[in-house]
């Protein structure tokens, strides 16, 4: 994870900490002493001997504060750089040495542009890859274009002015192949980027979360160049523990689990899981997850931000600690974390427990003293921009400081909730004012005290008598042998604390209210509204389509004119209708018509039109362009049906005629047929026979066929009349058929067979062990597989089948009684006759179907129907289907033939 690698392009920069020693002693020493970075202040300078941790058996055992939100604030202000604000996150870097980034929690950010290429005519299409994180993320949510949330349909941006010109595909970092679909699209790298650019199949970006942006140039959409693309990212999945047992990694912004992840990740401390004190981390995680502190019901301590892998580890940890108001300790080979919460003191020490003199500091230096906390955080409610949280002050503290206001600028780069920011700021202020620190050696009574515990100390001389003991937080613990006195002592470093310092309630919260000016500027132009509707007109038997654009404004007196443009949404460029002076009538700015636009046919989808209207004030300044899309749908009003349909038979031909339909937009007529003389037009037996008889024709001929014929009219948009005129041809009207041809398939059954076997002149299914088995036989017909009656005409078809029942378990023609289906009362014949396995028990079937066409190639497109009745065509094809409803039963066909009469 130390560098971005996407295809053959690598951003060559990684964290120098990848090379540092990883043993526990060196870890503690480097953090405390900076390993080349600035020291954390006097409170941390006492830990130089951590380097000797490996020899603690002969020296001492220590648990020492590594970093804390409080002491970091009191020390010289760390340089948070771009991480302290949103400015560095909401841009896209292009440098070859841009650092990899890790995203924790949820934050809006840009990334590193690792691929840029243009394609298409005149390089009109720009492809860009923006890497958001050097790891898999939970979710890539809202996409921002120039600080505005883009509305999207899958990968397509649908919001103005980029509607139709930008596609943004999301990969979460779990992709392993170019054929993996994007998170928001069914498309893949293979059928998008790789198909259009020079990228190859190795261009996957395994383990990287990124956006693939595809821009199509349009002069109106990209007036100011490419928009800045950023995204709201739910970041890395982290490993929680339960009773010290690792759980499956899941997304979490819990501050404790994020800090643990950073300590154990190879880009962070790269420490072993065994060096994590899970008891303290699990307790800290519970504190972080408390939802009864902040009024909005969210967790009180979260980390939502970005770690640049070129940041010093110490700096990252200091920033993380600001998000939970806690303290991180290292000691006895373990990391310990305590979140910002007061717990009841676990022990009370007295003078009897002392083994040395007391080192007591009652005040911090004026440099480190403050009575007001201000600063910035990343405000999720203001699109994740850097904002000031309300200052936290205290009149009491100001009075103590003789009315001299001393502010602390506390940046909270990993906090996105304004209430949480205020809680952390208040905690920082009140904890800092409890300034007494104490250091002393204690007896073995202090062995069971841990760093992060709260203890009491009784010393009547200091006014800390019974009932008034002073509460301290343990910030350092060291087991120190005293060779002079030949005893063991526990050195404790204590800092004054109290429950009040951690207190926070809804009364402490203040809403952040934007104070935007509403004064009019000379360049401002009132907003307008537009509505688009559709009209149809008939001119010289042509349908003319019109878009009607109505423009309105609540401040029409300050709008002088409008510029109207339109286009098909799929087109690249707008067409200008012109700039028109408005008619001031109430709030109605005017009605504009776009004439002669394309409209879809009835069987086509809507055509999307984009209409753009720009208001212009009297000084010539253009206001906000309002763009809308309109789905132009087809005319759905059907034409009139023909008034009647008559017929006349002559030989083998029917001559139809009907009165002309008077609709001006009439296009053509259709003829339908049903073999049933009593059919209605809506019946499923009615099928189309002639798809188009162009106007102005009012007659047509067709091969003679008995049944019912219908005729409808169709307009130029594709609407078909609801009703239909009809006429019926009786069988008695048809001339007699003079020829017939019969094809007998048995005993060879040479046609194509599916799941069928021929044996001894019998045709039966090959596999029929289960109910529902089927087999299909295609008639051979002397090798042609079809009848040819010479010309397209009406033919009568029929078939003949001789079949019996065959059971797989029947032996010598006798029935296996267990194989006979159904109840006794349903068995056919007499009891004495139940020895014939061919007796019909109603558990198999055989059917023959036929279809006809004017061409051999057209047979495949026709539907098989029962081989009984009349068909129209030159070529006739037959097939027979065998099936069973009882396992181990098959039809056994001994004779099969088909006949065509014409």
C-alpha positions in Angstrom: 0.0 0.0 0.0 3.0 2.2 -0.1 2.5 3.5 -3.6 -0.2 3.9 -6.2 0.1 1.5 -9.1 -2.5 1.5 -11.8 -1.5 -0.4 -15.0 2.0 0.6 -16.0 1.8 4.1 -14.3 3.1 4.4 -10.8 3.2 7.4 -8.6 6.7 6.9 -7.1 6.5 8.1 -3.5 6.2 6.1 -0.4 6.5 6.6 3.3 10.0 6.7 4.6 8.7 5.0 7.7 8.6 1.8 5.7 12.3 1.4 6.4 12.4 2.2 10.1 13.0 -0.4 12.8 9.9 -2.1 14.1 11.0 -3.5 17.5 9.0 -2.2 20.5 11.8 -0.4 22.1 12.7 1.5 19.0 9.1 2.3 18.3 8.6 4.0 21.7 11.9 5.8 21.5 11.3 7.1 18.0 7.8 8.3 18.7 8.8 10.1 21.9 12.0 11.6 20.6 10.6 12.3 17.1 13.0 10.2 15.1 14.0 13.3 13.3 10.8 15.1 13.9 10.0 17.8 16.5 9.7 16.8 20.1 6.2 16.8 21.7 7.1 19.2 24.5 8.4 19.0 28.1 5.7 16.6 29.1 7.2 14.0 26.8 10.8 14.7 27.2 11.1 12.5 30.2 10.8 9.3 28.2 14.3 9.1 26.6 15.0 5.9 28.4 12.4 3.9 26.5 15.2 2.8 24.2 16.3 0.6 27.0 13.0 -1.2 27.1 14.6 -4.4 26.1 16.6 -4.4 29.4 13.7 -3.6 31.7 14.4 -6.5 33.9 17.6 -4.9 35.2 16.5 -1.3 34.7 12.8 -0.5 35.1 9.4 -1.2 33.7 7.6 1.8 32.4 4.3 2.9 30.9 4.7 6.3 29.4 2.4 8.7 27.6 3.2 8.8 23.9 0.7 11.5 22.8 -2.5 13.0 24.1 -5.0 15.6 22.9 -4.4 17.7 26.0 -0.7 17.7 26.1 -0.4 18.2 22.3 -2.5 21.3 22.7 -0.4 22.6 25.5 2.8 21.9 23.6 4.0 24.1 20.7 1.3 23.8 18.0 2.0 20.9 15.6 2.0 21.6 11.9 -1.1 19.9 10.6 -0.5 21.1 7.1 -3.2 20.6 4.6 -4.8 17.9 6.8 -6.1 20.6 9.1 -8.4 22.0 6.5 -10.5 20.8 3.6 -8.5 22.8 1.0 -5.9 20.1 0.4 -8.6 17.4 0.2 -10.9 19.0 -2.3 -8.5 19.1 -5.2 -7.0 16.5 -7.5 -3.2 16.3 -7.6 -1.2 15.5 -10.7 2.3 15.3 -9.4 4.4 12.2 -10.1 5.3 12.0 -6.4 1.9 12.6 -4.9 1.7 10.5 -1.7 -0.7 7.6 -1.3 -3.7 8.3 0.9 -5.6 6.2 3.5 -9.2 7.2 4.2 -10.7 6.6 7.6 -14.4 7.2 8.3 -16.4 9.3 5.9 -15.0 12.4 4.2 -15.3 14.2 0.9 -12.0 14.3 -1.0 -10.3 14.4 -4.4 -7.4 12.3 -5.3 -4.4 11.8 -7.5 -4.9 11.8 -11.3 -2.9 8.8 -12.5 -4.2 8.5 -16.1 -5.2 11.1 -18.7 -5.9 10.4 -22.3 -8.1 11.9 -25.0 -9.8 10.0 -27.8 -12.5 10.5 -30.4 -12.8 13.0 -33.3 -10.8 16.1 -32.5 -9.9 14.6 -29.1 -13.4 15.3 -28.0 -13.5 12.7 -25.3 -11.2 12.9 -22.2 -10.5 9.9 -20.0 -9.2 10.5 -16.5 -8.6 8.2 -13.5 -8.6 9.8 -10.0 -7.3 7.5 -7.3 -9.1 8.2 -4.0 -7.5 5.7 -1.7 -4.6 3.2 -1.7 -6.9 0.5 -0.3 -10.4 -0.9 -0.6 -13.2 1.3 0.7 -16.7 0.7 1.9 -18.5 3.1 -0.4 -18.0 5.9 -2.8 -21.1 8.0 -2.4 -22.1 11.5 -3.7 -20.0 12.9 -6.5 -19.3 16.6 -6.4 -18.7 18.6 -9.5 -17.3 22.1 -8.7 -18.6 21.8 -5.1 -22.1 20.8 -6.1 -23.5 17.3 -5.7 -24.1 15.8 -9.2 -27.3 13.9 -9.8 -26.5 10.7 -11.5 -28.2 7.7 -13.1 -25.8 4.9 -12.6 -22.6 6.2 -14.2 -24.3 9.1 -16.1 -24.2 12.6 -14.7 -27.7 14.1 -15.3 -27.4 17.5 -13.6 -26.9 20.7 -15.5 -24.8 21.8 -17.2 -23.0 18.5 -17.6 -26.0 16.3 -18.4 -25.0 13.9 -21.1 -21.3 15.0 -21.1 -19.8 13.2 -18.1 -19.8 9.6 -17.0 -18.2 8.7 -13.7 -17.5 5.0 -12.9 -16.6 3.9 -9.3 -14.2 1.1 -8.3 -14.1 0.4 -4.6 -10.7 -1.3 -4.6 -12.0 -4.8 -4.5 -11.6 -5.3 -8.3 -9.2 -8.0 -9.5 -9.8 -8.1 -13.2 -10.7 -5.8 -16.1 -14.0 -7.7 -16.4 -15.1 -6.8 -12.9 -18.1 -4.5 -13.0 -18.0 -1.0 -11.5 -19.8 -0.3 -8.2 -22.3 1.9 -9.9 -22.6 0.4 -13.4 -22.8 -2.9 -15.2 -19.9 -1.8 -17.4 -16.3 -2.9 -16.9 -12.9 -1.5 -17.6 -12.6 -3.9 -20.5 -15.7 -2.5 -22.4 -15.0 1.2 -21.5 -11.5 2.6 -20.8 -9.6 -0.3 -22.4 -11.8 -0.4 -25.4 -11.4 3.4 -26.1 -7.8 4.1 -25.0 -4.3 2.8 -25.0 -4.8 1.1 -21.6 -4.2 -2.7 -21.7 -5.7 -5.6 -19.8 -3.1 -5.2 -17.1 -4.7 -1.8 -16.3 -6.8 -2.9 -13.2 -5.8 -0.9 -10.2 -5.9 -3.8 -7.8 -6.4 -2.6 -4.2 -7.0 1.0 -5.2 -10.3 2.9 -4.9 -10.7 5.3 -7.8 -13.0 7.1 -10.2 -12.9 6.7 -13.9 -14.2 9.9 -15.4 -15.2 10.2 -19.1 -15.8 13.7 -20.3 -17.3 14.5 -23.7 -16.5 18.1 -24.8 -19.3 20.7 -25.1 -18.7 24.4 -25.4 -21.6 25.3 -23.2 -21.1 22.6 -20.6 -17.4 23.2 -20.1 -17.2 27.0 -20.4 -14.7 27.2 -17.5 -12.9 24.0 -18.3 -13.1 20.7 -16.5 -15.0 20.6 -13.2 -13.2 19.6 -10.1 -14.4 16.1 -9.3 -14.5 15.0 -5.6 -16.4 12.3 -3.9 -17.8 11.4 -0.4 -15.9 8.3 0.6 -16.6 5.8 3.3 -13.1 4.6 3.9 -11.2 1.6 5.1 -12.6 -1.5 6.8 -10.9 -2.0 10.2 -10.6 -4.9 12.5 -12.5 -4.7 15.8 -11.9 -7.1 18.7 -14.2 -8.7 21.2 -12.5 -10.0 24.3 -9.2 -9.7 22.4 -10.4 -11.8 19.4 -10.2 -10.2 16.0 -13.5 -9.9 14.2 -14.1 -9.7 10.4 -12.9 -6.3 9.1 -15.9 -3.9 8.7 -16.3 -0.2 8.0 -16.1 1.9 11.2 -15.2 5.4 12.0 -14.9 4.6 15.8 -11.8 6.5 16.8 -10.3 3.7 18.9 -10.5 1.1 16.2 -9.1 3.5 13.6 -6.1 4.3 15.9 -5.6 0.6 16.4 -5.6 0.0 12.7 -3.0 2.7 12.1 -0.8 1.3 14.8 -0.8 -2.2 13.2 -0.8 -1.2 9.5 2.4 -1.4 7.5 2.0 2.3 6.5 1.6 3.3 10.2 3.5 1.9 13.1 3.5 -1.6 11.6 3.3 -3.1 15.1 2.1 -6.6 15.9 -1.5 -7.2 17.1 0.1 -8.8 20.2 1.3 -5.4 21.3 -2.2 -4.0 21.5 -3.7 -3.9 25.0 -7.2 -5.0 23.8 -8.8 -4.3 27.2 -8.1 -0.6 27.0 -8.9 -0.4 23.3 -12.2 -2.2 23.7 -13.1 0.1 26.6 -12.1 3.1 24.6 -14.2 1.9 21.7 -17.2 1.7 23.9 -16.6 5.3 25.1 -16.3 6.4 21.5 -19.5 4.8 20.5 -21.6 6.4 23.2 -24.7 8.1 21.6 -26.2 9.8 24.6 -23.7 12.7 24.8 -24.3 14.6 21.6 -27.9 15.8 21.0 -28.0 14.4 17.4 -27.6 10.9 18.7 -24.4 10.2 16.9 -21.3 8.6 18.3 -19.3 11.1 20.3 -15.7 10.3 19.1 -15.1 9.4 15.5 -12.3 9.7 13.0 -13.2 10.9 9.6 -10.3 12.0 7.5 -7.3 11.2 5.3 -3.8 10.1 6.2 -1.1 11.1 3.7 1.5 8.5 3.8 4.3 11.1 3.6 3.1 12.5 7.0 5.3 11.7 10.1 3.7 9.0 12.1 3.9 11.2 15.2 1.9 13.9 13.5 -0.8 11.5 12.4 -1.2 10.1 15.9 -1.4 13.6 17.4 -4.1 14.5 14.9 -6.0 11.3 15.6 -5.9 11.9 19.4 -7.7 15.3 18.8 -10.7 13.4 17.7 -11.3 11.4 20.9 -9.9 13.7 23.5 -7.9 10.8 24.8 -4.4 9.6 25.6 -2.2 7.0 23.9 0.4 5.2 26.1 3.2 2.8 25.5 4.5 0.5 28.2 5.5 -3.1 29.0 5.4 -3.8 25.3 1.8 -2.8 24.9 -0.1 0.1 23.4 -2.9 1.5 25.6 -5.6 3.9 24.7 -7.9 5.9 26.9 -10.7 8.0 25.3 -11.8 11.3 26.8 -14.1 10.1 29.6 -13.9 10.5 33.3 -14.1 7.4 35.4 -14.4 7.1 39.2 -11.0 7.0 41.0 -9.8 3.5 41.6 -7.6 4.2 44.6 -6.8 6.8 47.2 -3.1 7.4 48.1 -1.9 9.0 51.4 1.4 10.2 52.7 2.0 6.7 54.0 2.2 5.4 50.4 5.0 7.9 49.5 8.6 6.6 49.1 10.1 9.9 48.0 9.6 13.6 48.1 6.8 15.2 46.0 7.5 17.2 42.8 4.6 19.5 42.4 3.8 22.1 39.7 0.7 24.2 40.4 0.6 26.2 37.2 1.6 25.8 33.6 3.6 28.6 32.0 1.7 31.6 30.7 2.7 30.5 27.2 0.7 27.3 27.6 -2.2 28.8 29.4 -5.4 29.8 27.5 -9.0 30.7 28.4 -10.6 30.3 25.0 -10.6 27.6 22.3 -11.2 28.3 18.7 -10.4 26.4 15.5 -11.6 24.6 12.5 -13.1 21.2 11.6 -14.4 19.6 8.5 -18.1 20.3 8.4 -20.1 17.4 6.9 -23.2 19.6 7.0 -21.5 22.2 4.7 -20.3 19.7 2.0 -17.2 18.7 4.1 -15.5 22.1 3.8 -13.2 23.5 6.5 -15.3 25.7 8.9 -14.9 27.4 12.3 -16.7 25.7 15.1 -18.2 28.1 17.8 -15.6 29.4 20.1 -15.6 27.8 23.6 -15.0 30.4 26.4 -15.3 30.8 30.1 -15.9 34.0 32.0 -14.5 32.4 35.1 -11.2 31.6 33.4 -11.1 35.1 31.8 -11.5 36.6 35.3 -8.7 34.4 36.6 -6.5 35.7 33.8 -7.2 39.3 34.7 -9.4 39.9 31.7 -6.7 39.1 29.2 -8.1 36.8 26.5 -5.7 34.0 25.5 -7.1 31.8 22.7 -5.9 28.4 21.6 -6.3 27.6 18.0 -7.2 23.9 18.0 -7.6 22.3 14.6 -9.7 19.1 14.5 -8.8 17.6 11.1 -10.5 14.3 11.8 -13.8 15.7 13.2 -16.8 16.3 10.9 -19.6 16.9 13.4 -20.0 20.4 14.8 -21.3 19.2 18.1 -18.4 16.8 18.5 -16.0 19.6 17.7 -17.5 21.7 20.4 -17.4 18.8 22.9 -13.7 18.3 22.2 -12.9 22.1 22.4 -14.7 22.4 25.7 -13.0 19.3 27.1 -9.7 20.8 26.0 -10.3 24.1 27.7 -11.6 22.7 31.0 -9.0 20.0 31.3 -6.2 22.5 30.5 -7.3 24.7 33.4 -6.7 21.8 35.9 -3.0 22.5 35.9 -1.6 20.8 39.0 0.9 18.1 38.1 2.5 15.8 40.7 5.4 13.3 40.5 6.5 11.0 43.3 7.7 7.5 44.1 5.0 5.3 45.8 5.1 2.0 47.4 3.9 -1.3 46.0 0.4 -0.2 46.7 0.6 1.6 43.3 1.4 -1.6 41.5 -2.2 -2.2 40.5 -2.6 1.3 39.2 -2.5 1.7 35.4 -1.8 4.6 33.1 -5.2 6.3 32.4 -6.7 5.5 35.8 -8.0 8.2 38.0 -6.8 8.2 41.6 -7.2 10.4 44.6 -4.4 11.8 46.8 -4.9 12.9 50.4 -2.5 15.5 51.9 -3.9 17.7 54.6 -1.0 20.1 54.3 -2.2 20.9 50.8 -5.8 21.2 51.8 -6.6 17.8 50.4 -8.0 16.2 53.5 -10.5 13.5 54.1 -13.5 14.1 51.8 -11.5 16.7 49.9 -8.9 14.5 48.3 -7.5 15.8 45.0 -8.4 13.7 41.9 -5.5 13.0 39.5 -5.2 11.2 36.2 -2.2 8.8 35.9 -0.2 9.8 32.9 3.0 7.9 33.7 3.8 4.7 35.5 7.3 3.3 36.1 8.4 0.4 38.3 11.9 1.5 39.5 14.2 -0.5 41.8 16.0 1.6 44.4 19.4 0.0 45.0 20.2 2.3 47.8 17.1 1.4 49.9 16.9 -2.2 48.5 13.2 -1.9 47.6 10.9 -1.5 44.6 9.1 1.7 44.0 6.5 2.8 41.6 7.0 6.3 40.2 3.7 7.9 39.2 3.3 11.0 37.1 -0.1 12.6 37.9 -2.1 15.4 36.4 -5.1 17.1 38.1 -8.5 16.1 36.8 -12.2 16.1 37.7 -15.5 14.9 36.3 -16.5 18.4 35.5 -13.7 18.8 33.1 -15.2 16.1 30.9 -18.8 17.3 31.2 -20.8 18.1 28.1 -24.6 18.5 27.6 -27.0 19.8 25.0 -26.8 23.2 26.6 -23.2 23.5 25.6 -24.0 23.0 21.9 -24.4 25.9 19.5 -25.7 25.6 15.9 -23.5 26.9 13.1 -25.5 29.5 11.1 -24.3 30.7 7.8 -24.4 34.5 7.4 -24.7 35.0 3.7 -25.4 38.5 2.4 -28.6 39.0 0.4 -27.7 42.4 -1.1 -28.3 42.6 -4.8 -25.2 43.0 -7.0 -25.2 44.8 -10.3 -24.3 41.6 -12.1 -27.0 39.6 -10.5 -29.9 38.4 -12.7 -33.1 37.0 -11.3 -33.7 33.3 -11.7 -36.2 32.1 -14.1 -38.4 29.1 -14.5 -39.2 27.2 -17.6 -41.8 24.7 -18.6 -41.8 22.7 -21.8 -44.8 21.1 -23.5 -45.5 19.4 -26.8 -47.9 20.1 -29.6 -48.7 18.4 -33.0 -49.8 20.1 -36.2 -50.7 18.7 -39.6 -49.4 20.5 -42.7 -49.8 19.0 -46.2 -50.5 15.6 -44.6 -47.3 15.8 -42.6 -47.1 15.8 -38.8 -45.2 18.8 -37.5 -43.9 18.5 -34.0 -43.5 21.6 -31.8 -41.9 22.2 -28.4 -43.5 25.1 -26.5 -41.2 26.8 -24.0 -42.9 29.0 -21.4 -40.5 31.3 -19.4 -41.5 32.8 -16.0 -39.8 34.8 -13.3 -40.9 36.3 -10.0 -38.7 39.3 -10.7 -39.5 39.8 -14.4 -38.9 43.6 -14.2 -35.2 42.9 -13.8 -35.0 40.5 -16.8 -34.5 42.2 -20.1 -34.3 39.2 -22.5 -33.6 35.5 -22.7 -31.3 33.4 -24.9 -33.1 30.2 -26.0 -31.2 27.1 -27.2 -32.2 23.5 -27.6 -30.8 20.1 -28.7 -31.4 16.5 -28.6 -29.9 15.4 -25.3 -27.7 12.9 -27.1 -26.3 15.6 -29.4 -23.1 17.4 -28.6 -24.1 21.0 -29.5 -27.1 23.2 -28.9 -29.1 24.9 -31.7 -29.8 28.6 -31.1 -33.4 29.9 -31.3 -32.1 33.4 -30.7 -32.2 36.2 -28.0 -35.7 37.6 -27.5 -37.0 40.6 -25.6 -39.5 39.5 -23.0 -43.1 40.5 -22.7 -43.7 41.7 -19.1 -47.1 40.3 -18.2 -47.2 39.5 -14.6 -44.5 36.9 -14.0 -44.9 35.5 -17.5 -41.8 36.2 -19.6 -43.0 34.8 -22.8 -43.9 31.8 -24.9 -41.4 30.4 -27.4 -41.9 27.7 -30.0 -39.3 25.3 -31.4 -40.9 24.0 -34.7 -40.0 20.9 -36.8 -38.3 18.8 -34.2 -38.0 15.0 -34.6 -40.6 12.9 -32.9 -40.5 9.1 -32.2 -42.7 6.5 -33.8 -45.1 4.7 -31.6 -42.8 1.7 -31.3 -39.8 3.9 -30.4 -38.7 5.3 -27.1 -39.1 8.9 -26.2 -36.6 11.4 -27.7 -35.0 13.5 -24.9 -34.6 17.2 -25.7 -32.5 19.5 -23.6 -33.8 23.1 -23.5 -31.5 25.9 -22.2 -32.7 29.4 -21.3 -30.4 32.1 -20.1 -31.8 35.3 -18.6 -30.1 38.6 -19.4 -30.5 41.8 -17.5 -30.5 45.4 -18.8 -26.8 45.7 -18.5 -26.1 42.6 -20.6 -25.1 40.4 -17.7 -26.2 36.8 -18.1 -27.8 35.0 -15.2 -27.9 31.4 -14.3 -28.7 29.2 -17.3 -31.7 27.0 -16.6 -31.6 23.7 -18.4 -34.3 21.1 -18.5 -34.9 17.9 -20.4 -38.1 17.0 -22.0 -39.1 13.5 -23.1 -40.8 13.9 -26.4 -43.1 11.0 -26.7 -44.9 9.6 -29.8 -48.4 10.6 -30.7 -50.7 8.1 -29.1 -54.0 9.0 -30.7 -55.0 6.1 -33.0 -56.5 6.6 -36.5 -60.0 5.5 -37.5 -60.5 1.9 -38.5 -61.9 1.1 -42.1 -65.7 1.2 -42.1 -66.0 -2.3 -43.6 -64.2 -5.2 -45.3 -65.7 -7.3 -48.2 -64.3 -10.3 -50.1 -64.7 -12.1 -53.4 -63.3 -15.6 -54.2 -62.0 -16.5 -57.6 -60.4 -19.9 -57.9 -57.9 -20.2 -55.1 -57.7 -16.5 -54.4 -59.6 -14.1 -52.2 -60.0 -10.4 -53.3 -60.5 -8.0 -50.4 -61.7 -4.4 -50.6 -62.6 -1.6 -48.1 -63.5 2.1 -48.1 -60.5 4.5 -47.6 -59.8 6.0 -44.2 -60.0 9.8 -44.3 -57.4 10.6 -41.6 -54.7 12.9 -43.0 -51.8 11.2 -41.3 -52.8 7.7 -42.5 -49.8 5.7 -43.4 -51.0 2.1 -44.3 -53.3 -0.8 -43.5 -52.7 -4.2 -41.8 -54.5 -7.5 -42.4 -55.0 -10.1 -39.7 -56.5 -13.7 -39.7 -58.0 -16.3 -37.4 -59.0 -19.9 -38.4 -62.0 -19.5 -36.2 -65.0 -17.9 -38.1 -66.4 -16.6 -34.7 -63.1 -15.0 -33.5 -62.9 -11.4 -32.2 -60.1 -9.1 -33.1 -58.7 -9.2 -29.5 -58.6 -13.0 -29.4 -55.1 -14.7 -29.1 -55.9 -16.8 -32.2 -55.7 -13.7 -34.4 -52.3 -13.3 -36.1 -50.9 -10.8 -38.6 -50.8 -11.9 -42.2 -50.1 -8.7 -44.2 -48.0 -6.1 -42.3 -48.3 -3.1 -44.7 -50.7 -2.1 -47.5 -49.6 1.5 -48.4 -52.2 4.2 -48.9 -54.1 5.0 -51.1 -54.7 1.3 -51.9 -58.1 0.0 -50.9 -57.9 -3.6 -52.1 -55.6 -6.7 -52.1 -55.6 -10.4 -53.0 -54.6 -13.3 -50.8 -54.6 -17.2 -51.1 -58.0 -18.7 -50.4 -58.4 -19.7 -46.7 -61.4 -20.3 -44.6 -61.7 -18.3 -41.4 -62.1 -14.7 -40.4 -60.0 -11.8 -41.7 -59.6 -8.3 -40.1 -58.2 -5.0 -41.4 -56.8 -2.0 -39.4 -55.3 1.4 -40.2 -52.0 2.8 -39.0 -50.9 6.4 -38.9 -47.5 7.9 -39.6 -46.5 7.9 -36.0 -47.2 4.1 -35.8 -50.5 4.2 -33.9 -52.9 1.5 -35.0 -56.6 1.7 -34.9 -58.2 0.0 -31.9 -61.1 -1.5 -33.8 -60.9 -3.5 -37.1 -63.3 -4.2 -39.9 -63.8 -7.9 -40.6 -65.2 -10.5 -43.1 -65.6 -14.3 -42.8 -64.8 -17.0 -45.4 -66.7 -20.2 -44.9 -65.4 -23.6 -45.8 -68.3 -24.1 -48.2 -66.9 -21.1 -50.2 -63.5 -22.6 -50.8 -62.9 -24.6 -53.9 -62.2 -28.4 -53.5 -58.6 -29.5 -53.2 -57.5 -31.8 -55.9 -54.1 -33.2 -54.8 -52.7 -34.9 -51.7 -49.4 -36.2 -50.6 -48.7 -38.6 -47.7 -45.3 -39.2 -46.0 -45.0 -42.5 -44.0 -42.0 -42.4 -41.5 -42.2 -46.0 -40.1 -40.6 -48.4 -39.8 -37.2 -46.7 -40.3 -38.0 -43.3 -38.6 -35.0 -41.7 -40.4 -35.7 -38.1 -39.4 -33.8 -36.1 -36.8 -34.4 -37.3 -33.2 -34.0 -35.7 -29.8 -34.1 -38.2 -26.8 -35.6 -40.8 -29.1 -34.5 -44.4 -30.1 -35.6 -46.7 -32.9 -35.6 -50.4 -32.2 -37.4 -53.1 -34.1 -39.5 -50.6 -36.1 -40.6 -48.9 -32.8 -39.9 -45.3 -31.9 -39.7 -44.4 -28.2 -37.9 -42.1 -25.8 -34.3 -42.9 -24.9 -34.4 -41.5 -21.4 -37.6 -41.5 -19.5 -36.7 -42.5 -15.9 -38.5 -39.4 -14.5 -41.9 -37.9 -15.1 -41.9 -34.9 -17.5 -39.5 -36.5 -20.0 -39.9 -35.4 -23.7 -38.6 -36.4 -27.1 -39.0 -34.8 -30.5 -39.0 -36.4 -34.0 -38.6 -34.3 -37.1 -40.2 -35.9 -40.2 -37.6 -37.1 -42.7 -39.8 -36.8 -45.8 -37.4 -38.6 -48.2 -34.5 -36.5 -46.9 -36.0 -33.0 -47.4 -37.7 -32.7 -44.0 -40.6 -30.8 -45.7 -43.3 -31.0 -48.3 -43.1 -28.7 -51.4 -46.5 -28.0 -52.9 -45.1 -25.9 -55.8 -46.4 -22.4 -55.0 -47.6 -20.6 -51.9 -51.2 -21.6 -51.4 -53.7 -22.9 -48.8 -53.0 -26.5 -47.7 -54.9 -28.9 -45.4 -52.7 -30.9 -43.1 -53.4 -34.1 -41.1 -51.5 -36.9 -39.4 -51.9 -40.5 -38.3 -50.2 -42.2 -35.3 -50.3 -45.7 -33.8 -48.8 -45.7 -30.4 -48.8 -47.9 -27.2 -47.5 -47.7 -23.7 -44.1 -49.0 -22.8 -42.9 -49.4 -19.2 -39.2 -49.7 -18.4 -39.9 -52.4 -15.7 -42.3 -54.5 -17.8 -41.0 -58.0 -18.5 -42.4 -60.1 -21.3 -45.3 -57.8 -21.8 -46.4 -58.1 -18.1 -46.9 -55.2 -15.9 -44.9 -54.6 -12.7 -47.8 -53.9 -10.3 -45.8 -51.4 -8.3 -45.3 -49.4 -11.5 -49.0 -49.0 -12.3 -50.0 -45.4 -11.5 -53.0 -43.9 -9.7 -55.7 -45.6 -7.7 -57.3 -49.0 -8.5 -60.6 -47.4 -9.4 -58.9 -45.4 -12.2 -57.3 -48.5 -13.9 -58.9 -49.3 -17.3 -60.4 -52.7 -18.3 -61.0 -55.7 -16.1 -58.9 -56.9 -13.3 -58.2 -60.2 -15.1 -56.7 -58.2 -18.1 -54.1 -56.3 -16.1 -51.1 -58.1 -17.6 -50.7 -55.9 -20.6 -48.1 -53.2 -20.1 -49.4 -51.4 -23.2 -52.8 -50.7 -21.6 -53.4 -46.9 -21.7 -53.2 -45.5 -18.2 -53.3 -41.9 -19.4 -49.7 -41.2 -18.4 -48.1 -40.5 -21.8 -49.0 -38.4 -24.9 -48.0 -38.1 -28.5 -48.8 -35.0 -30.7 -47.9 -34.0 -34.2 -47.5 -30.4 -35.3 -46.9 -28.6 -38.6 -45.8 -25.2 -39.9 -45.7 -23.6 -43.4 -43.8 -20.8 -45.1 -43.2 -19.3 -48.5 -39.5 -20.1 -48.3 -37.4 -22.9 -46.8 -35.4 -20.4 -44.8 -38.6 -18.9 -43.5 -39.7 -22.1 -41.9 -37.5 -21.6 -38.8 -39.3 -18.3 -38.0 -42.8 -19.9 -38.1 -44.6 -21.4 -35.1 -45.6 -25.0 -35.0 -49.4 -25.6 -34.7 -51.5 -28.8 -34.4 -51.3 -30.8 -37.6 -55.0 -30.4 -38.2 -56.7 -27.8 -40.4 -55.4 -25.3 -43.0 -52.1 -23.5 -43.4 -50.8 -21.1 -46.1 -47.4 -21.5 -47.7 -45.4 -23.5 -50.2 -43.2 -25.5 -47.8 -44.8 -27.6 -45.0 -42.8 -29.1 -42.1 -44.0 -31.7 -39.6 -42.7 -32.9 -36.2 -44.0 -35.3 -33.5 -43.5 -34.8 -29.7 -43.5 -37.6 -27.2 -43.9 -37.1 -23.4 -44.8 -38.8 -20.2 -46.3 -37.9 -16.8 -45.2 -41.1 -15.0 -41.6 -42.1 -14.5 -40.3 -45.0 -16.5 -43.2 -44.7 -19.1 -42.7 -43.8 -22.8 -45.0 -43.8 -25.8 -44.1 -46.6 -28.2 -44.9 -45.5 -31.8 -45.2 -48.2 -34.4 -46.8 -46.2 -37.3 -46.5 -42.5 -38.1 -47.5 -40.5 -41.2 -48.5 -37.0 -42.4 -50.7 -35.8 -45.2 -50.9 -32.6 -47.2 -53.8 -31.7 -49.4 -53.7 -28.8 -51.9 
